Amino acid sequence: MQLVERHVIRKTDSRYQAIDAAAFASKNLYNLANYHMRQSFIHTGTYLGYAAVYHLVKGSDAYTALPRKVSNDVLRLLDKNWKAFCNALAAWYEDPSQFLGRPCLPKYKDKQKGRNILIYDIQALSKKGLKRGVIQPSGLGGIVIRTKQTTVKQARIVPRVGYYVVEVVYERKETQAAVEPALVAAIDIGVNNLAALTSNKVGFLPRLVNGRPLKSTNQYYNKRKAALQQKLGTTGTTKRMERMTAKRTRRIDLYLHTASKRIVALLVAEGIGTLVIGKNPCWKQEAEMRKKDKQHFVQLPHARFVDMLCYKARLVGIQVVLQEESYTSKASFLDGDAIPTYGEVEQEPRFSGRRVKRGLYRASGKRFLNADVNGSYNILRKASPDAFGKGVEAVAVQPGRLTVRTGGQTPRGSSRERMRRGAHAHDRVAGNGQQAASHEPRSGDPGRLGRRSRTAPSSLVARVPALLNTST
C-alpha cells in the first residue's frame, strides 16, 4: 500500500521561491495543453489523448521550462482529468439522478495566481540523495527535503494558499495481524460521539470516541471567520482567513488520524478481524436539520474519517465493510427488531423502543441503553444477521471511553464537564508517564486506551445487571 509523508514549505522558507517558480511553469503547461483539448472537444467533439497533446506542445517554451519527466507527468495528470470527465459525462447521460448537475469541462487555472502540482517520479529524484535520506527533485536548484522513508516511489509538491505541501509517496507492506474474521466490530459515526464501537465478541466493552473537540474546533473557526468576513464587508477571502482555514484543517486531520489509529489498535488487541462502518450515500445532501446542527454535521469530514479507518484496517489485515444504516437508530437491538432499508418499504415501520432523549434509548420493558451503542449494534446486525446467533446474553450496553489525545492542550472547561457528568472513574495516563487514576486500567487494552464510567440515576443503576444478562 502506498502512503504519504507530508512536509510544509512556507513563504519564509528559503526553498519557497524556487518551488513557486516551478509550480507557475507547471500551470502554464497545464493551461496550454488544456487549451488544445478544450478546443478539440468543443469544436469537433473529439477527445485528444496524451500522445496527441504531447506532440502539439513538446516544442513549446512551457514544455521545456520544466524537466521532461515532470512535464510529461503534468500532461498525464491532465489526460487523467479528461478521462474522468468523459466517464462522468457518459454516466450522466445514462442516469442523471446520480449527479447533482452536468459534469463540467476541466477548467483553466488562473493566469496570475494559479499554480499547478509538480510530480517527480523515482527517475526525477536523486538516487544518491535517497540513500542519504533526503528528497532532491531535479530542476529545483539542489533543494533537499529530509525524509524518514526508505521505499520512496514518488514526490509531489502540492500548491496551497500561502504555502506548499511536499508529499513523499512511499510503500508499506500490509501485514496480517492475529485477528479472527468471524469476530465482527461495527462503528456508528456521529457528531457528539464521533464513533460508537461495538462487537459481537463475548465480553467486549463498547467504546465511544468523543467528537466534541471537533465540534469545538469547527465552531470557533466559523465564529472567527464570520467576524472577519463582516469586517471585510464583501464576499471573498483574506490571507488571515486562509491561514485560519489551513490551521483548522490540520487540527481536524490530526484528531481523525489519532482516533482511527486508536480504534484499529483496539481491534487488533481484541483479535477482531472484520469492521463494519455505517455510511449512507449522499447522507449530507439536503439534510433536514436545524441551522446550527447542520453546520456541525455537514462541515465535519466524516468521509475522510471513514477512508482513514479503511486503509489503516487493511494495513493490519482487517476486512472493512461499508453498510447502509437506515433505521438502525430507531430499531431496538435488545428486542431484535427487523431493520428495513429506506426506500424499500411502503409504510413507515414501527419499532419496540425509541430514543427518549439525547444519548439514551429505551427498549421494551423499560430497558435503557446508550443510543449510539444501540445504533452501532444494529449496524452490525444489519451487515451480519447471524453475528449474534447465540443471542445477546452478556452483551455489554454500558459503554466506556476510547481516549484520543493529540498532544494539544486540554480544552477549557473539560474538567468541569467531567465533574458535572460524574465521571470520577476515568483511566488516563498523566503527562509525566504516571497513572493519574486510583485504579488500574482494564487488562487487554492497548496503551492509552482508557474507559470512563459515568454515574447514572439510581433507577438506571438498578437495571444495569439485568441489561447485561438480557436475551432476545
C-alpha positions as CSV (number, residue, x, y, z in Angstrom):
1,M,0.0,0.0,0.0
2,Q,1.2,3.5,-0.8
3,L,1.2,6.1,2.0
4,V,2.2,9.8,2.1
5,E,4.6,11.7,4.3
6,R,3.9,15.5,4.3
7,H,6.2,18.5,4.7
8,V,5.0,22.1,4.7
9,I,7.1,24.7,2.9
10,R,6.1,28.2,4.0
11,K,6.9,31.6,2.4
12,T,9.6,32.2,4.9
13,D,11.4,29.1,3.8
14,S,14.4,29.6,1.6
15,R,13.1,26.9,-0.7
16,Y,9.8,28.6,-1.4
17,Q,10.8,30.8,-4.3
18,A,12.3,28.0,-6.4
19,I,9.3,25.8,-5.8
20,D,6.9,28.6,-6.6
21,A,8.6,29.4,-9.9
22,A,8.4,25.7,-10.9
23,A,4.7,25.5,-9.9
24,F,4.0,28.6,-12.1
25,A,5.7,27.0,-15.0
26,S,3.6,23.8,-14.4
27,K,0.5,26.0,-14.5
28,N,1.5,27.4,-17.9
29,L,2.0,23.9,-19.4
30,Y,-1.3,22.7,-17.9
31,N,-3.3,25.6,-19.4
32,L,-1.6,25.3,-22.8
33,A,-2.4,21.6,-23.1
34,N,-5.9,22.1,-21.7
35,Y,-6.5,24.8,-24.4
36,H,-5.8,22.3,-27.2
37,M,-8.0,19.6,-25.6
38,R,-10.9,22.0,-25.0
39,Q,-10.8,23.4,-28.5
40,S,-10.8,19.9,-30.0
41,F,-13.7,18.8,-27.8
42,I,-15.8,21.9,-28.2
43,H,-15.4,22.4,-32.0
44,T,-15.0,18.8,-33.3
45,G,-16.4,16.7,-30.4
46,T,-13.2,14.6,-30.3
47,Y,-11.0,13.8,-27.3
48,L,-7.3,14.3,-27.7
49,G,-5.3,11.7,-25.8
50,Y,-2.0,12.1,-24.1
51,A,0.1,11.2,-27.2
52,A,-1.7,13.7,-29.4
53,V,-1.3,16.6,-26.9
54,Y,2.3,15.7,-26.3
55,H,3.2,16.2,-30.0
56,L,1.4,19.5,-30.0
57,V,3.2,21.1,-27.0
58,K,6.6,19.3,-26.9
59,G,8.3,22.2,-28.8
60,S,6.8,25.0,-26.7
61,D,8.6,27.1,-24.1
62,A,6.0,25.9,-21.5
63,Y,7.1,22.3,-22.0
64,T,10.8,22.9,-21.9
65,A,10.6,25.2,-18.8
66,L,10.5,22.0,-16.7
67,P,12.4,18.8,-16.7
68,R,11.0,16.5,-19.3
69,K,9.8,13.8,-16.9
70,V,8.0,16.5,-14.8
71,S,6.4,18.0,-17.9
72,N,5.2,14.5,-19.1
73,D,3.6,13.9,-15.6
74,V,1.7,17.2,-16.0
75,L,0.3,16.1,-19.3
76,R,-0.6,12.7,-17.8
77,L,-2.4,14.3,-15.0
78,L,-4.4,16.5,-17.4
79,D,-5.2,13.4,-19.5
80,K,-6.4,11.7,-16.4
81,N,-8.7,14.6,-15.6
82,W,-10.2,14.5,-19.1
83,K,-10.8,10.7,-18.9
84,A,-12.6,11.2,-15.6
85,F,-14.7,13.9,-17.3
86,C,-15.6,11.7,-20.2
87,N,-16.6,8.8,-18.0
88,A,-18.7,11.1,-15.8
89,L,-20.4,12.6,-18.8
90,A,-21.3,9.1,-20.1
91,A,-22.7,8.1,-16.7
92,W,-24.6,11.3,-16.5
93,Y,-26.3,10.7,-19.9
94,E,-27.2,7.2,-18.7
95,D,-28.6,8.2,-15.3
96,P,-28.7,11.9,-14.4
97,S,-30.2,11.2,-11.0
98,Q,-26.8,10.0,-9.7
99,F,-25.4,13.5,-10.1
100,L,-26.1,16.9,-8.7
101,G,-25.5,18.5,-12.1
102,R,-24.0,18.0,-15.5
103,P,-20.2,17.3,-15.4
104,C,-18.2,20.3,-16.5
105,L,-15.1,20.5,-18.7
106,P,-11.7,20.7,-16.9
107,K,-11.1,24.4,-16.3
108,Y,-8.1,26.6,-16.8
109,K,-6.0,27.7,-13.8
110,D,-5.8,31.4,-13.0
111,K,-3.3,33.2,-15.3
112,Q,-1.6,35.1,-12.4
113,K,-2.4,33.4,-9.2
114,G,-2.7,29.9,-10.5
115,R,-0.2,27.2,-9.6
116,N,-0.1,23.6,-10.5
117,I,1.1,20.4,-8.9
118,L,4.6,19.2,-9.5
119,I,5.1,15.4,-9.8
120,Y,8.6,13.8,-9.5
121,D,8.7,10.1,-10.0
122,I,11.6,8.0,-8.9
123,Q,13.6,8.8,-12.1
124,A,13.4,12.5,-11.3
125,L,14.8,12.1,-7.8
126,S,18.4,12.0,-6.9
127,K,19.4,8.4,-6.1
128,K,22.3,9.5,-4.0
129,G,20.0,11.8,-2.1
130,L,17.6,8.9,-1.3
131,K,20.5,6.9,0.1
132,R,21.3,9.8,2.4
133,G,17.6,10.1,3.5
134,V,16.8,13.3,1.6
135,I,14.5,14.1,-1.4
136,Q,16.3,16.1,-4.1
137,P,14.0,16.8,-7.1
138,S,15.6,17.6,-10.4
139,G,15.4,21.1,-11.7
140,L,14.9,22.9,-8.4
141,G,18.5,24.1,-7.8
142,G,19.6,21.5,-5.3
143,I,16.6,21.8,-2.9
144,V,16.5,18.9,-0.4
145,I,13.7,17.7,1.9
146,R,14.6,15.2,4.6
147,T,12.5,12.1,4.9
148,K,12.3,9.1,7.2
149,Q,11.2,6.7,4.4
150,T,13.4,4.3,2.6
151,T,10.9,3.0,0.0
152,V,10.1,6.2,-1.8
153,K,8.1,5.9,-5.0
154,Q,7.3,9.5,-5.9
155,A,7.4,13.0,-4.6
156,R,4.6,15.6,-5.2
157,I,4.7,19.3,-4.5
158,V,1.1,20.5,-4.0
159,P,0.3,24.2,-4.0
160,R,-1.8,25.7,-1.2
161,V,-2.8,29.2,-0.3
162,G,0.4,30.7,1.1
163,Y,2.4,27.5,1.3
164,Y,3.3,24.3,-0.4
165,V,3.0,20.7,0.8
166,V,5.7,18.2,-0.2
167,E,4.1,14.8,-0.3
168,V,6.6,11.9,-0.2
169,V,4.8,8.8,-1.5
170,Y,6.3,5.6,-0.1
171,E,5.4,1.9,0.0
172,R,4.4,0.0,3.1
173,K,3.6,-3.7,3.1
174,E,0.4,-5.0,4.5
175,T,0.9,-7.3,7.5
176,Q,-1.6,-9.8,8.7
177,A,-2.3,-9.4,12.4
178,A,-3.6,-12.2,14.6
179,V,-7.3,-11.4,14.1
180,E,-10.3,-13.6,13.6
181,P,-12.6,-12.7,10.7
182,A,-15.6,-14.3,12.4
183,L,-15.3,-11.6,15.1
184,V,-17.1,-8.5,13.8
185,A,-17.0,-4.9,15.1
186,A,-19.3,-2.1,14.0
187,I,-18.9,1.7,14.1
188,D,-21.8,4.2,14.2
189,I,-20.4,7.6,13.2
190,G,-21.9,10.8,14.7
191,V,-21.2,14.3,16.0
192,N,-21.1,14.4,19.8
193,N,-19.8,10.9,19.7
194,L,-17.5,10.7,16.7
195,A,-17.7,6.9,16.7
196,A,-19.5,4.3,18.8
197,L,-17.7,1.0,18.6
198,T,-19.4,-2.4,19.3
199,S,-18.6,-6.0,18.6
200,N,-20.1,-9.5,18.8
201,K,-17.1,-10.7,20.7
202,V,-18.2,-12.0,24.1
203,G,-17.2,-9.6,26.9
204,F,-16.3,-6.8,24.5
205,L,-16.9,-3.4,26.1
206,P,-18.4,-0.8,23.7
207,R,-16.3,2.3,23.2
208,L,-17.3,5.9,22.5
209,V,-14.9,8.3,20.8
210,N,-15.5,11.9,21.8
211,G,-16.5,14.2,18.9
212,R,-16.8,17.4,20.9
213,P,-13.2,18.5,20.3
214,L,-14.0,18.5,16.5
215,K,-17.2,20.5,17.2
216,S,-15.3,23.0,19.3
217,T,-12.7,23.5,16.6
218,N,-15.3,23.9,13.9
219,Q,-17.4,26.2,15.9
220,Y,-14.5,28.5,16.8
221,Y,-13.5,28.6,13.1
222,N,-16.9,29.6,11.9
223,K,-17.2,32.2,14.6
224,R,-13.9,33.9,13.8
225,K,-14.5,33.6,10.0
226,A,-17.9,35.2,10.3
227,A,-16.4,38.1,12.3
228,L,-13.5,38.6,9.7
229,Q,-16.0,38.3,6.8
230,Q,-18.1,41.0,8.4
231,K,-15.1,43.3,8.7
232,L,-14.2,42.7,5.1
233,G,-17.6,43.9,4.0
234,T,-17.6,41.9,0.8
235,T,-17.6,38.3,-0.4
236,G,-14.1,36.8,-0.8
237,T,-11.3,35.8,1.5
238,T,-8.1,37.2,3.0
239,K,-4.7,35.8,3.8
240,R,-5.6,35.7,7.5
241,M,-8.8,33.7,6.7
242,E,-6.8,31.3,4.6
243,R,-4.3,30.7,7.3
244,M,-7.1,30.1,9.8
245,T,-8.7,27.6,7.4
246,A,-5.5,25.7,6.9
247,K,-4.9,25.5,10.7
248,R,-8.5,24.2,11.3
249,T,-8.0,21.6,8.6
250,R,-4.7,20.3,10.1
251,R,-6.2,20.2,13.6
252,I,-9.2,18.1,12.4
253,D,-6.9,15.8,10.4
254,L,-4.7,15.2,13.4
255,Y,-7.7,14.3,15.6
256,L,-9.2,12.0,12.9
257,H,-5.8,10.3,12.4
258,T,-5.3,9.7,16.1
259,A,-8.9,8.4,16.6
260,S,-8.7,6.0,13.7
261,K,-5.3,4.8,14.9
262,R,-6.6,4.1,18.4
263,I,-9.7,2.2,17.0
264,V,-7.6,-0.1,14.8
265,A,-5.1,-0.7,17.6
266,L,-8.0,-1.8,19.8
267,L,-9.4,-4.1,17.2
268,V,-6.0,-5.8,16.8
269,A,-5.7,-6.1,20.6
270,E,-9.1,-7.7,20.8
271,G,-8.4,-10.0,17.8
272,I,-11.3,-8.7,15.7
273,G,-10.9,-9.3,12.0
274,T,-13.9,-7.6,10.4
275,L,-15.0,-4.0,10.7
276,V,-18.4,-2.7,9.6
277,I,-18.8,1.0,9.1
278,G,-22.3,2.6,8.8
279,K,-22.4,5.1,6.0
280,N,-25.4,6.3,3.9
281,P,-25.0,7.5,0.3
282,C,-25.4,11.3,0.0
283,W,-26.2,11.5,3.7
284,K,-25.2,15.2,3.9
285,Q,-27.2,16.3,0.8
286,E,-30.3,18.2,1.7
287,A,-30.1,17.2,5.4
288,E,-33.2,18.3,7.3
289,M,-31.7,19.8,10.5
290,R,-31.6,23.0,12.4
291,K,-29.1,25.5,11.1
292,K,-26.6,25.0,14.0
293,D,-26.9,21.2,13.9
294,K,-26.5,21.1,10.1
295,Q,-23.3,23.3,10.4
296,H,-21.7,20.8,12.8
297,F,-22.8,17.7,10.8
298,V,-22.1,18.8,7.3
299,Q,-18.8,20.5,7.9
300,L,-17.2,17.7,9.8
301,P,-15.3,15.4,7.3
302,H,-16.8,12.1,8.2
303,A,-16.0,10.6,4.8
304,R,-12.3,11.3,5.4
305,F,-12.6,9.6,8.8
306,V,-14.1,6.5,7.0
307,D,-11.2,6.5,4.5
308,M,-8.6,6.6,7.3
309,L,-10.3,3.7,9.1
310,C,-10.4,1.7,5.8
311,Y,-6.7,2.0,4.9
312,K,-5.4,1.6,8.4
313,A,-7.5,-1.5,8.9
314,R,-6.3,-3.0,5.6
315,L,-2.7,-2.5,6.7
316,V,-3.2,-5.0,9.5
317,G,-5.4,-7.4,7.6
318,I,-8.8,-6.4,8.9
319,Q,-11.7,-6.6,6.4
320,V,-13.8,-3.5,6.1
321,V,-17.5,-3.4,5.1
322,L,-19.4,-0.2,4.4
323,Q,-23.1,-0.7,5.4
324,E,-26.1,1.3,4.7
325,E,-27.5,2.3,8.1
326,S,-31.2,3.4,7.6
327,Y,-33.4,2.8,10.6
328,T,-30.5,1.5,12.8
329,S,-31.0,4.3,15.3
330,K,-34.8,3.7,15.6
331,A,-34.8,-0.1,15.8
332,S,-34.3,-1.8,19.2
333,F,-31.2,-4.1,19.4
334,L,-32.3,-5.7,22.6
335,D,-35.7,-6.6,21.1
336,G,-34.2,-7.9,17.8
337,D,-36.4,-5.6,15.7
338,A,-36.3,-6.2,11.9
339,I,-34.3,-3.4,10.2
340,P,-35.6,-2.5,6.7
341,T,-33.8,-0.4,4.1
342,Y,-35.1,3.1,3.4
343,G,-37.0,3.3,0.2
344,E,-37.8,-0.4,0.1
345,V,-40.8,-0.2,2.4
346,E,-44.3,1.2,1.6
347,Q,-45.2,2.4,5.1
348,E,-43.1,3.7,8.0
349,P,-42.1,0.7,10.2
350,R,-42.8,0.6,13.9
351,F,-40.2,-0.5,16.5
352,S,-40.3,-1.8,20.0
353,G,-38.4,1.1,21.5
354,R,-37.5,4.7,20.9
355,R,-34.9,7.4,21.8
356,V,-36.2,9.2,24.9
357,K,-33.5,11.9,24.9
358,R,-30.1,12.7,23.6
359,G,-27.9,9.6,24.1
360,L,-30.5,7.4,25.8
361,Y,-32.6,4.7,24.1
362,R,-35.4,2.9,25.8
363,A,-36.2,-0.6,24.7
364,S,-39.3,-2.6,25.6
365,G,-39.8,-3.4,29.3
366,K,-38.2,-0.1,30.3
367,R,-34.7,-1.3,29.5
368,F,-32.3,1.6,28.8
369,L,-29.0,1.7,26.8
370,N,-26.8,4.2,25.1
371,A,-28.5,5.4,21.9
372,D,-25.3,5.4,19.8
373,V,-24.4,1.9,21.1
374,N,-27.8,0.7,20.1
375,G,-27.3,2.1,16.6
376,S,-23.9,0.6,16.3
377,Y,-25.1,-2.9,17.3
378,N,-27.9,-2.6,14.8
379,I,-25.4,-1.7,12.0
380,L,-23.5,-4.8,12.9
381,R,-26.7,-6.9,12.9
382,K,-27.8,-5.4,9.6
383,A,-24.5,-6.3,7.9
384,S,-24.2,-9.7,9.5
385,P,-27.6,-11.0,10.6
386,D,-26.0,-14.2,12.1
387,A,-23.4,-12.3,14.1
388,F,-25.4,-12.9,17.4
389,G,-26.5,-16.4,16.5
390,K,-26.3,-17.4,20.2
391,G,-28.4,-14.5,21.4
392,V,-27.3,-11.3,23.2
393,E,-26.6,-12.8,26.6
394,A,-23.9,-10.8,28.4
395,V,-23.7,-8.2,25.7
396,A,-22.4,-5.0,27.3
397,V,-24.6,-2.0,26.6
398,Q,-22.9,0.5,29.0
399,P,-20.0,2.0,27.0
400,G,-16.6,3.1,28.0
401,R,-14.5,5.9,26.6
402,L,-11.7,5.5,24.0
403,T,-9.3,8.2,24.9
404,V,-7.9,10.3,22.0
405,R,-5.0,12.5,22.8
406,T,-3.4,14.7,20.1
407,G,-0.7,16.3,22.2
408,G,-2.5,19.7,22.4
409,Q,-3.8,21.5,25.4
410,T,-6.9,20.2,27.2
411,P,-10.0,22.2,26.2
412,R,-11.1,24.7,28.7
413,G,-14.0,23.5,30.8
414,S,-13.3,19.8,30.2
415,S,-12.5,19.2,33.8
416,R,-15.7,20.9,34.9
417,E,-17.6,18.9,32.3
418,R,-16.3,15.6,33.6
419,M,-17.2,16.6,37.2
420,R,-20.7,17.6,36.1
421,R,-21.2,14.2,34.5
422,G,-19.9,12.4,37.5
423,A,-17.0,10.9,35.6
424,H,-14.8,10.2,38.6
425,A,-13.5,6.8,37.4
426,H,-11.5,7.9,34.3
427,D,-8.5,5.8,33.4
428,R,-5.8,8.0,31.8
429,V,-2.1,8.4,31.7
430,A,-0.7,11.7,33.1
431,G,1.8,13.8,31.1
432,N,4.7,12.6,33.2
433,G,4.0,8.9,32.4
434,Q,2.5,8.2,35.8
435,Q,-1.0,6.8,36.2
436,A,-3.5,9.5,37.1
437,A,-6.4,7.3,38.3
438,S,-6.5,5.5,41.5
439,H,-7.4,2.1,40.0
440,E,-5.6,0.1,37.3
441,P,-6.7,0.1,33.7
442,R,-8.7,-2.8,32.3
443,S,-6.4,-5.6,31.2
444,G,-6.2,-6.3,27.4
445,D,-6.5,-2.6,26.4
446,P,-3.6,-1.2,24.3
447,G,-1.6,1.7,25.5
448,R,-3.5,5.0,26.1
449,L,-6.9,3.3,25.7
450,G,-9.0,4.1,28.8
451,R,-12.5,3.6,29.9
452,R,-14.7,6.0,31.7
453,S,-17.8,5.0,33.6
454,R,-20.5,7.6,34.4
455,T,-22.7,7.8,37.3
456,A,-26.3,7.2,36.4
457,P,-29.6,7.7,38.1
458,S,-30.3,5.1,40.8
459,S,-33.2,3.7,38.7
460,L,-30.9,3.0,35.8
461,V,-28.1,1.6,38.0
462,A,-30.6,-0.9,39.4
463,R,-31.3,-2.1,35.9
464,V,-27.7,-2.5,34.6
465,P,-27.3,-6.1,35.8
466,A,-30.5,-7.0,34.1
467,L,-29.4,-5.3,30.9
468,L,-26.1,-7.2,30.8
469,N,-27.9,-10.6,31.0
470,T,-30.9,-9.8,28.8
471,S,-31.6,-12.2,26.0
472,T,-33.8,-11.8,23.0
